[in-house]
Amino acid sequence: MAYYVYIMASGYNGTFYVGMTSDLPRRIWEHKEGVVDGFTKKYHVHRLVYVESHTDVQQAIRREKAIKRWGRAMKISAIERENPHWEDLYSTLNL
């Protein structure tokens, strides 16, 4: 089973949300559709801009917590290294 750590943004250099899930397409759809009240719905954080895959759930949890502690500049650097145009990666997921 794969576990995903991801960063969503409200837009280029916008508000960030960091999460972890084992069902990335479903979870991102939930963020985009606003089916769960919370941070992403309130602040319109609907663009998937960064994804990491892990095979161990504990490793994924540790990584999510680490990324949440990163400063804004480190998050931007990670996003731009993997996704320099801040494209919404949702359409690239195998749905």
GROMACS elastic network, one bead per residue, 0.5 to 0.9 nm:
[ bonds ]
;  ai    aj funct       b0    kb
    1    22     6  0.75277   500
    1    54     6  0.86429   500
    1    55     6  0.61694   500
    1    56     6  0.81266   500
    1    57     6  0.88920   500
    2    21     6  0.87747   500
    2    22     6  0.60296   500
    2    23     6  0.83190   500
    2    53     6  0.63518   500
    2    54     6  0.56788   500
    2    56     6  0.74538   500
    2    57     6  0.80631   500
    3    20     6  0.70323   500
    3    21     6  0.57070   500
    3    23     6  0.75304   500
    3    24     6  0.81604   500
    3    52     6  0.82867   500
    3    53     6  0.57264   500
    3    54     6  0.50630   500
    3    55     6  0.60339   500
    3    56     6  0.70500   500
    3    57     6  0.61703   500
    3    59     6  0.89977   500
    3    60     6  0.63127   500
    3    61     6  0.89272   500
    4    19     6  0.81544   500
    4    20     6  0.54083   500
    4    21     6  0.53178   500
    4    22     6  0.59899   500
    4    23     6  0.77462   500
    4    24     6  0.65535   500
    4    51     6  0.65872   500
    4    52     6  0.55419   500
    4    54     6  0.61576   500
    4    55     6  0.87570   500
    4    57     6  0.89617   500
    4    60     6  0.68388   500
    4    64     6  0.89972   500
    5    18     6  0.72955   500
    5    19     6  0.57285   500
    5    21     6  0.67420   500
    5    22     6  0.89562   500
    5    24     6  0.88073   500
    5    50     6  0.82284   500
    5    51     6  0.57737   500
    5    52     6  0.51744   500
    5    53     6  0.65641   500
    5    54     6  0.78858   500
    5    60     6  0.63790   500
    5    61     6  0.80378   500
    5    63     6  0.72712   500
    5    64     6  0.58655   500
    5    67     6  0.89316   500
    6    17     6  0.81637   500
    6    18     6  0.56989   500
    6    19     6  0.54277   500
    6    20     6  0.62527   500
    6    21     6  0.84061   500
    6    24     6  0.85953   500
    6    48     6  0.73434   500
    6    49     6  0.76709   500
    6    50     6  0.53760   500
    6    52     6  0.63100   500
    6    53     6  0.88015   500
    6    64     6  0.79302   500
    7    16     6  0.66134   500
    7    17     6  0.55710   500
    7    19     6  0.65675   500
    7    47     6  0.85111   500
    7    48     6  0.62309   500
    7    49     6  0.58912   500
    7    50     6  0.50045   500
    7    51     6  0.66164   500
    7    67     6  0.89470   500
    7    75     6  0.83853   500
    7    79     6  0.81493   500
    8    11     6  0.87047   500
    8    15     6  0.81834   500
    8    16     6  0.56127   500
    8    17     6  0.51035   500
    8    18     6  0.64827   500
    8    19     6  0.82530   500
    8    28     6  0.87444   500
    8    40     6  0.84382   500
    8    45     6  0.61654   500
    8    46     6  0.63221   500
    8    47     6  0.52236   500
    8    49     6  0.55209   500
    8    50     6  0.69734   500
    8    88     6  0.88005   500
    9    12     6  0.71991   500
    9    13     6  0.74570   500
    9    14     6  0.57470   500
    9    15     6  0.53896   500
    9    17     6  0.64207   500
    9    40     6  0.87967   500
    9    44     6  0.83972   500
    9    45     6  0.50550   500
    9    46     6  0.63062   500
    9    47     6  0.51501   500
    9    48     6  0.65499   500
    9    49     6  0.66072   500
    9    86     6  0.88260   500
   10    13     6  0.80046   500
   10    14     6  0.51288   500
   10    15     6  0.52703   500
   10    16     6  0.67740   500
   10    17     6  0.87603   500
   10    40     6  0.83676   500
   10    43     6  0.72870   500
   10    44     6  0.57154   500
   10    46     6  0.58096   500
   10    47     6  0.60445   500
   11    15     6  0.73316   500
   11    16     6  0.88643   500
   11    45     6  0.75632   500
   11    46     6  0.81399   500
   11    47     6  0.66622   500
   11    86     6  0.78188   500
   12    15     6  0.87334   500
   12    85     6  0.83873   500
   12    86     6  0.61914   500
   12    87     6  0.88716   500
   13    16     6  0.83692   500
   13    76     6  0.71905   500
   13    86     6  0.85315   500
   14    45     6  0.83963   500
   15    43     6  0.75077   500
   15    44     6  0.85738   500
   15    45     6  0.67123   500
   16    40     6  0.86645   500
   16    45     6  0.69240   500
   16    72     6  0.86510   500
   16    75     6  0.85900   500
   17    39     6  0.78507   500
   17    40     6  0.70011   500
   17    45     6  0.70646   500
   17    68     6  0.84348   500
   18    64     6  0.68365   500
   18    65     6  0.86840   500
   18    67     6  0.73017   500
   18    68     6  0.63123   500
   19    64     6  0.64046   500
   19    65     6  0.89148   500
   19    68     6  0.86606   500
   20    24     6  0.82849   500
   20    60     6  0.70424   500
   20    61     6  0.69827   500
   20    63     6  0.89725   500
   20    64     6  0.63591   500
   21    24     6  0.59370   500
   21    27     6  0.70326   500
   21    60     6  0.87178   500
   22    27     6  0.86260   500
   22    57     6  0.85558   500
   23    26     6  0.56513   500
   23    27     6  0.61890   500
   23    28     6  0.86816   500
   24    27     6  0.51413   500
   24    28     6  0.59937   500
   24    29     6  0.83726   500
   24    93     6  0.81738   500
   25    28     6  0.53793   500
   25    29     6  0.60780   500
   25    30     6  0.86514   500
   25    90     6  0.73671   500
   25    93     6  0.65823   500
   25    94     6  0.76240   500
   25    95     6  0.63124   500
   26    29     6  0.51078   500
   26    30     6  0.62308   500
   26    31     6  0.88267   500
   26    95     6  0.87033   500
   27    30     6  0.50398   500
   27    31     6  0.64125   500
   27    32     6  0.87241   500
   28    31     6  0.50197   500
   28    32     6  0.61296   500
   28    33     6  0.85317   500
   28    46     6  0.78550   500
   28    47     6  0.86332   500
   28    48     6  0.73474   500
   28    90     6  0.72510   500
   29    32     6  0.50376   500
   29    33     6  0.59766   500
   29    34     6  0.83096   500
   29    35     6  0.86364   500
   29    46     6  0.88841   500
   29    90     6  0.83551   500
   30    33     6  0.52571   500
   30    34     6  0.58513   500
   30    35     6  0.53965   500
   30    36     6  0.67285   500
   31    34     6  0.51990   500
   31    35     6  0.69335   500
   31    36     6  0.72472   500
   31    40     6  0.62325   500
   31    41     6  0.67814   500
   31    44     6  0.88123   500
   31    45     6  0.75850   500
   31    46     6  0.60662   500
   31    47     6  0.89161   500
   32    35     6  0.80875   500
   32    40     6  0.82629   500
   32    41     6  0.79362   500
   32    44     6  0.83473   500
   32    45     6  0.78149   500
   32    47     6  0.77015   500
   33    36     6  0.83757   500
   33    41     6  0.82916   500
   33    46     6  0.84081   500
   34    37     6  0.66574   500
   34    38     6  0.84291   500
   34    40     6  0.75842   500
   34    41     6  0.51996   500
   34    42     6  0.87309   500
   34    44     6  0.86582   500
   34    46     6  0.87854   500
   35    41     6  0.82143   500
   36    40     6  0.87730   500
   36    41     6  0.73731   500
   37    40     6  0.79389   500
   37    41     6  0.60084   500
   37    42     6  0.74229   500
   38    41     6  0.55412   500
   38    42     6  0.60753   500
   38    43     6  0.86168   500
   39    42     6  0.51467   500
   39    43     6  0.60076   500
   39    44     6  0.80992   500
   39    45     6  0.77996   500
   40    43     6  0.53553   500
   40    44     6  0.54801   500
   40    46     6  0.67768   500
   41    44     6  0.51794   500
   41    45     6  0.66612   500
   41    46     6  0.79988   500
   42    45     6  0.79907   500
   43    46     6  0.88627   500
   44    47     6  0.88500   500
   45    48     6  0.85997   500
   46    88     6  0.86062   500
   47    86     6  0.85398   500
   47    87     6  0.78373   500
   47    88     6  0.51322   500
   47    89     6  0.75340   500
   47    90     6  0.75899   500
   48    51     6  0.78293   500
   48    86     6  0.85600   500
   48    87     6  0.77693   500
   48    88     6  0.50465   500
   48    89     6  0.52963   500
   48    90     6  0.58889   500
   49    79     6  0.64274   500
   49    80     6  0.89167   500
   49    82     6  0.86845   500
   49    83     6  0.67158   500
   49    86     6  0.57575   500
   49    87     6  0.62702   500
   49    88     6  0.56106   500
   49    89     6  0.58807   500
   49    90     6  0.83755   500
   50    78     6  0.77825   500
   50    79     6  0.56364   500
   50    80     6  0.88814   500
   50    82     6  0.71392   500
   50    83     6  0.70412   500
   50    86     6  0.86121   500
   50    88     6  0.88261   500
   50    89     6  0.75027   500
   51    79     6  0.88967   500
   51    82     6  0.88435   500
   51    89     6  0.84401   500
   52    60     6  0.86747   500
   53    60     6  0.79032   500
   54    57     6  0.71862   500
   54    59     6  0.69580   500
   54    60     6  0.57997   500
   55    59     6  0.78773   500
   55    60     6  0.78368   500
   56    59     6  0.52715   500
   56    60     6  0.63342   500
   56    61     6  0.87967   500
   57    60     6  0.50286   500
   57    61     6  0.61894   500
   57    62     6  0.86425   500
   58    61     6  0.50755   500
   58    62     6  0.61815   500
   58    63     6  0.85387   500
   59    62     6  0.51353   500
   59    63     6  0.61092   500
   59    64     6  0.86172   500
   60    63     6  0.50324   500
   60    64     6  0.61019   500
   60    65     6  0.86269   500
   61    64     6  0.51211   500
   61    65     6  0.62730   500
   61    66     6  0.85994   500
   62    65     6  0.52009   500
   62    66     6  0.61385   500
   62    67     6  0.87015   500
   63    67     6  0.61368   500
   63    68     6  0.85291   500
   64    67     6  0.52405   500
   64    68     6  0.61908   500
   64    69     6  0.87874   500
   65    68     6  0.50907   500
   65    69     6  0.64613   500
   65    70     6  0.89740   500
   66    69     6  0.52069   500
   66    70     6  0.65814   500
   67    70     6  0.50682   500
   67    71     6  0.84353   500
   67    74     6  0.85706   500
   67    75     6  0.73922   500
   68    71     6  0.80705   500
   68    75     6  0.88231   500
   70    73     6  0.79582   500
   70    74     6  0.59220   500
   70    75     6  0.65349   500
   71    74     6  0.54965   500
   71    75     6  0.65876   500
   71    76     6  0.88805   500
   72    75     6  0.52114   500
   72    76     6  0.62376   500
   72    77     6  0.86314   500
   73    76     6  0.51183   500
   73    77     6  0.61008   500
   73    78     6  0.86832   500
   74    77     6  0.50007   500
   74    78     6  0.61966   500
   74    79     6  0.86101   500
   75    78     6  0.51858   500
   75    79     6  0.61891   500
   75    80     6  0.85879   500
   76    79     6  0.51225   500
   76    80     6  0.60309   500
   76    81     6  0.84704   500
   77    80     6  0.52115   500
   77    81     6  0.60176   500
   77    82     6  0.87595   500
   78    81     6  0.52199   500
   78    82     6  0.65252   500
   78    83     6  0.83028   500
   79    82     6  0.54846   500
   79    83     6  0.54554   500
   79    84     6  0.68198   500
   79    86     6  0.72322   500
   80    85     6  0.71402   500
   80    86     6  0.70290   500
   81    84     6  0.60316   500
   82    86     6  0.89761   500
   83    86     6  0.54020   500
   83    87     6  0.66256   500
   83    89     6  0.86509   500
   84    87     6  0.78860   500
   86    89     6  0.84986   500
   87    90     6  0.88588   500
   88    91     6  0.69694   500
   88    92     6  0.83762   500
   89    92     6  0.53297   500
   89    93     6  0.69843   500
   90    93     6  0.55408   500
   90    94     6  0.89695   500
   91    94     6  0.81631   500
   91    95     6  0.84706   500
   92    95     6  0.85435   500
